[in-house]
Amino acid sequence: MAKKPVLEMKIMDILWDAGTGLTPGEVRDRMGVEHQVAYTTVMTVMVRLLKKGRLARTRRGRAYSYEPAENRAEYVARRMEELLHAAGDRSTALARFLENLSASERHDVRRALDEQ
């Protein structure tokens, strides 16, 4: 279970870096040695990302080509929201998160909040 978010992120990184749609087989071929998984695992994760709205797909011959439906910043923001929801105590989780930011990152957070 702990490897699922890592594999999702690896697949998303490959698709963002590609700049074009890829089939599950092409994604698997681009994975490094540390992420060698079965084709069916890659396909399953990509279909789950599609159902979550994180990927779009188009037919390419007999296969489907997948591409990101959101950019990296949008993806990370949505993941952060999911993690905050899972924490239960959002205020404490946010406080702990802010404690680990540098002064310039906290400044960026303040600026973003002021723009809201």
matplotlib code that plots the C-alpha trace (Angstrom):
import matplotlib.pyplot as plt

x = [0.0, 2.8, 4.3, 1.1, 1.6, 5.3, 4.3, 1.5, 4.0, 6.6, 4.0, 2.9, 6.6, 7.2, 4.1, 4.9, 8.5, 7.3, 5.2, 3.0, 0.6, 2.1, 0.8, 1.2, 3.9, 5.8, 5.5, 6.8, 9.7, 10.7, 10.7, 14.1, 15.5, 14.1, 10.6, 10.5, 6.9, 4.6, 2.8, -0.5, 0.5, 1.3, -1.9, -4.0, -2.4, -2.9, -6.6, -7.0, -5.4, -7.8, -10.8, -9.5, -9.4, -5.6, -5.1, -6.9, -6.7, -7.2, -7.3, -4.1, -4.5, -5.4, -4.1, -4.8, -2.5, -2.5, -1.5, -1.8, -5.0, -3.3, 0.1, 2.5, 1.5, -2.2, -1.4, 0.6, -2.0, -4.7, -2.5, -1.8, -5.6, -6.1, -3.3, -4.8, -8.2, -6.6, -4.8, -8.1, -6.8, -6.0, -4.9, -2.2, -1.1, -0.8, 1.1, 3.6, 4.0, 4.6, 7.2, 9.3, 9.2, 12.1, 11.5, 11.2, 8.7, 6.6, 6.8, 5.5, 2.6, 1.7, 1.8, -0.5, -2.9, -3.0, -3.9, -6.9]
y = [0.0, 2.4, 2.0, 3.0, 6.8, 6.4, 4.5, 7.0, 9.9, 8.0, 7.5, 11.1, 12.3, 10.1, 11.5, 15.1, 14.7, 13.0, 16.0, 13.6, 10.8, 7.4, 3.8, 1.8, -0.2, 2.9, 4.2, 0.9, 1.0, 4.4, 3.3, 3.0, -0.1, 0.8, 0.8, -2.4, -3.6, -5.7, -4.2, -5.0, -3.0, 0.0, -0.3, -0.7, 2.4, 4.4, 3.4, 4.4, 7.8, 8.2, 7.5, 10.1, 12.6, 12.9, 11.4, 11.7, 9.0, 8.6, 5.5, 4.8, 1.7, -1.2, 0.6, 3.7, 6.7, 8.5, 12.1, 14.2, 16.0, 18.5, 20.0, 19.1, 22.0, 21.1, 17.4, 18.1, 20.5, 17.9, 15.3, 17.7, 18.2, 14.4, 14.0, 16.8, 15.1, 11.8, 13.5, 14.1, 17.0, 19.4, 22.3, 20.2, 18.7, 22.2, 23.5, 20.6, 21.2, 24.9, 24.2, 22.4, 25.3, 27.7, 31.4, 32.1, 29.3, 30.6, 34.1, 32.5, 30.9, 34.2, 35.9, 33.2, 33.6, 37.4, 36.9, 34.7]
z = [0.0, 0.8, -2.7, -4.5, -4.1, -5.1, -8.2, -9.0, -8.8, -10.9, -13.6, -13.5, -13.7, -16.7, -18.4, -17.6, -18.8, -22.0, -23.0, -25.1, -24.4, -23.7, -23.5, -20.3, -22.1, -23.0, -19.4, -18.1, -20.5, -19.2, -15.5, -13.9, -12.3, -8.9, -10.3, -12.3, -12.1, -14.2, -17.2, -15.6, -12.5, -14.5, -16.5, -13.3, -11.7, -14.8, -15.0, -11.4, -12.1, -15.0, -12.8, -10.3, -13.1, -13.1, -16.5, -19.9, -22.5, -26.2, -28.4, -30.2, -32.4, -30.1, -27.0, -25.1, -24.8, -21.5, -20.7, -17.6, -17.1, -14.7, -14.3, -11.5, -9.2, -9.5, -8.9, -5.8, -4.4, -4.8, -3.1, -0.2, 0.2, 0.3, 2.9, 5.1, 4.9, 5.9, 8.9, 10.7, 12.6, 9.7, 12.0, 13.7, 10.4, 8.8, 11.9, 11.6, 7.9, 8.4, 11.1, 8.4, 5.9, 5.4, 6.1, 2.4, 1.9, 4.9, 3.2, 0.0, 1.9, 3.5, 0.1, -1.4, 1.5, 1.1, -2.6, -1.7]

ax = plt.figure().add_subplot(projection="3d")
ax.plot(x, y, z, "-o")
ax.set_aspect("equal")
plt.show()
